[in-house]
Amino acid sequence: MTLVPVALGPRNHPVLLEAVTRGGANAAALADAHALVWAGNDPAAFPGDVPETIRWVQLPSAGVEEWFAAGVIQRHPEIVWTSAAGAYAATVAEHAFAMLLAGVRGLPEHLAATTWRQRELFGLVGTLRGSRVGIVGAGGIGRALIPMLASVGATTVAVNRSGRPVDGADEAVPADRVDEVFSTVDHVVIAAPATEETRHLVGREQLSRLGSKSWVINVARGSLVDTEALVEVLRDRRIGGAGLDVTDPEPLPDGHPLWGLPNAIVTPHDSNLPALRLPAYAAHVAENVRRFVAGEDLMARIDPVAGY
């Protein structure tokens, strides 16, 4: 049996080589390949000329805005492109859940305390049990987060493009009604893709709809949240707080107001743990190679029009 030839770039990483083999293909030179599995994070390093035999390219990142900004995907409209969306969902969802639970339980204030402040902090400590959490972007991360929230007694409202039901979610709302969600939930988790349409999806108007104990968690991209507006409402305690694994700007500069706010949790874009990243990508690659070989629909296919 002749195996489908798949190229690897920018180098033949052993873990990805094994994933290609496990998927039922064989590693080949780019000139001889029908597909390309890319492991580099810099769009500028991607080959300028891709052979006409290449029918599919797998990218290593879940968010692909940088690849669109560099024009890489647009240069080759004849190729099917897939991202790694969903590959890292479990660990990112776990991080979002940890930040939300920590915020609601008042852990940032407790961790900063140097004296017994029980009565003073009573009003800051809440529970997720019985709360209603909006998940803006019910893709892989959102779907992984839903059972975590359900395990502590929270209900969920999933926001996706179509408004179609999402497994495990108590309600689904289409993206064009996202503003309504901010008025009806206790907390919001942002897990949507970064596009021109989603820039500052969370701004002053949306933040004003939240309650004084509401937490906003962003594990998507910093551009989805208006940082200036967020700093204002956090300073004025108009919402409970924010948990941010991504920021705008990023990296967040030393001395930025967010660093000094007691109701802000900032982590340095490390929800996708480096030690788990390659094995997760390899598993994603193996399954997509298997699908490519079998002629099945590929996971995480990129929509050139939508931009993700």
N, C-alpha and C positions, 0 to 999 in steps of 0.2 A: 504494500500500500504506500502510495506517495503522500507524504505529509505536507500540509500547507506551510510554506515558508514564511516566517515572521522575523523581522529585523528588530534589534534592540538598540537603543541609543540613550545617552551618548556613549555608553560602553556596555559590554555584555556582563551585567551584574549576575553573579551566580544564583542568587535567590530568584531573580526574574527569569533567568535561563530555565531553572527548574519549573517555574510557573508556566512558561510557554510549553514545555514538554508535557507537563501534567494536563494542560488544556488540550493536548492532542496535536500539536504542531511541532515544527523543528526550527531552530534558530538559523538564520541565513543572513547573508550580506544584504545591505539595503537595495542594491541593484537587482537582486534576485527575489526580493520579498513581495508578498501580497498585503502585508500589514506591518505597522511600525508601533512598537511599544516604547514610549519615551519615559525616561526617568529623570531628566534634568528639569530644574525649576526656572531656568532663564530662557524666555522665549527668543532672545537674541541668538542663542546658541543652536536653535532649531535649524535644520538644513534649509537653505534657500530653494534648492531644487529637489523636488520629491519625484521619484520615478513614476511613470504613468501606471505602473503595475500596482502601486499602493492604493488599496481600496478603503483601508481603515487605519486611523491613528488613535492610539490610546494615550491620554495625557495623565500625569501623576497627581494633579491637584483637583480638589473638589470645586473650588472657585476658579473660573477661567477668564475673569475680566482682563487680566494682564495679557493673555493670549489674544484676546480681541483687540485690546489697545495697541498691540504690536502688529496687528494685521495678519498674523500667521494663519488663522483659520479662514479668513476671507480670501487669502491668496489661493486657496485650494478648495473651492466650493464643490468640486466633484468627489471629494473624499468624505467618508463618514468619520466624524470625530466623536470620541467619547471622553468624558472626564472621569475622575475618581469619586464622584458624588456617591455618598453612601458607604464608601469603603472605610471611612474613619468615623462613621456616625456614632457608634457606641461610646467611644471615649469622649467625644465632644459633648454628647448628650449627658454623660455622667458629670462632666465639668459644669455644664449649665445647671444641672440639678443641684450640685454641691454649692454653687454660688447662690442660687435662689434660696435653698434651705438655710444656708449660713446667714443670708441677709434677713430673712423673715425671723429667724431665731435671735437676731441681734448680735451675732458673733463678732462682727467688726468692732463694735463698741466694747464688747467684753474683752477682746484680745488687746485692745489699746489701754484698758483700764489698769491703773496702778494702785487702786484703792477699792474697797467694798462699796459698790454702787447699786445695790439690789433695788431699792425703791425708786431710785432715779431712773433706772433703765426698764422698769416694769412696762412702760408704755411703748417701748421699742420692740418688745419680744412678742411674736405672734406664732401662728401655726399654719402649715399648708393644708391641714385637715379641714375639709369643707370649703376650701378656697376654689376660685375659678381662674384658671391660667390660660391666657391666649398664647398660642404658638404661631407666630407669623413666619410661614415657610414650613409647610408640613411635608418636607422631603425626608431623606434618610435620618437626619438628626432629629427632626420633629417626631417621626414615627418611633424612634428609639427612646425618646423622652417620655412619650405618653404613658407607657406602663410604669415608669419610675414615679411619675406624679400620681398615677392611680394607686400605687402601693401605699401611699401615705394619705389617701383619702381625698385627693384633689380631683376636680373635674377639668376637662380641657376643651378649648375651642380651637380647632385647627383652621388656619387660613391658608388656602392654596389658590391657584389660578382659577380653577373651575368651580370651586365650592362643592365638589363631589365628596361623599363621605370618606373618612379616613379611619382605618382600622383602629379601634380602641378609643377614638376621640368621642366625646359626648355630643359635639356639634361641629359642623364644618361650614365655613363662610368663604365666599369668593373674594379674591384679592381687591376687587373694586369696592368692597364694603369694609375694608380693613379699619377705617377710622371709627366705625361703629363699635368694633370690638373693644377699643380702648375705654369706652364708656361702660362696658358691661362686665369687665373682668377685674380681678384683684391684682394680677401680675401679668407681665408680658415677657415672653422669650422670643428674641429675634434670631431666626435661622434661615432667612431668605437669601437668595443670590444677590450679588451686587451688580446692578445695571444702572443705566441712566435713569430709568423709571423708578428705581428703588432708592436713589440717592436722597438722603434726609427723609426717608419714609417715616421716621420718628422725629418730629419737630415740636415746636411750641404748642401747636394745636393738639397734637396727639397726647403729649405729656400733660396738658391741662385737663384732659378727660380722666386721668388716673386719680386714685385716692391718695390720701396723705400717708398711707402705709404700703402703697404699691411699690413693687420692685420691678425694674427693667433689666433684663439680662440680654447681652449681645454676644453671641458666639459665631456671628456671620462675618461681616466686614464692618469696619469703623464708619464707612461712608453712609451706612443706613441710618445713623443717628446724628442729629445736629448737636455737635459737642457743646457749642456755646449755649444752646437752649437747655441742654441737660445739666450743665454746670449751674445755671441759674436756678433751676428747680431743686437741685440737690442742696445748694447753699441756703435756700429759703425753706428747706424741709417741706416742700410742697408734695413730694413723693417720699416713700420710705427710703429708697436708695437704688443703686445701679451696680450690677456685676458685669464687668467688661473684660472679655478676653481679647477683644479687638478694639482699636481706637482710631480716631481721626484727629490729629495726625498719628501715624504709627511709624516707628516706635514713639511712644508718648515721651516728650522731652522732660528732662529733669526740671523741676520747678513748676510744671503745669498744675493748674488748680485742682485737677482731679486727684493728684497725689496727696493733697492735704485735706481732702474731704472725708470725714469719719463715716459717711454713709455711702462710700464708693469702694468697691472691691475691684482692683485692677490686676490682671495677670497678663504676662507678656506673650500673648498669642501662643500658649503652650498646651491648649486643651487637646490637641492632636499630638500625643506623646511621641517624641522622636524614636524611642525604643520600639514602639509598636507600629510606626508608620510604614516601614518597608514590608513587614509580614502582612499587614492589612492590604497594602497595595498589591502585593504578590497574589493574595487570594482573589482579589478583584480581577487581576490580569488573567489568572488561570480560568476563571469562570467566563470572562469575555472571550478569551481565545477558544474555549470549548464551544461557545455559542457561534463564533465566527466560522469555525470549522464545520459546524452542524447546519449553518445557514439560518440560525435563529436570530431573533431581535437582540441587539446588544444592550447591556445595562448602561445607564447614564449617558445616553446619546445627546449630544449638544445640538441645540436649536440655533442655527446661525442668525435667525431673525430675532428671536427672543434675547440672545446674547448670553445664554447659559445652557 
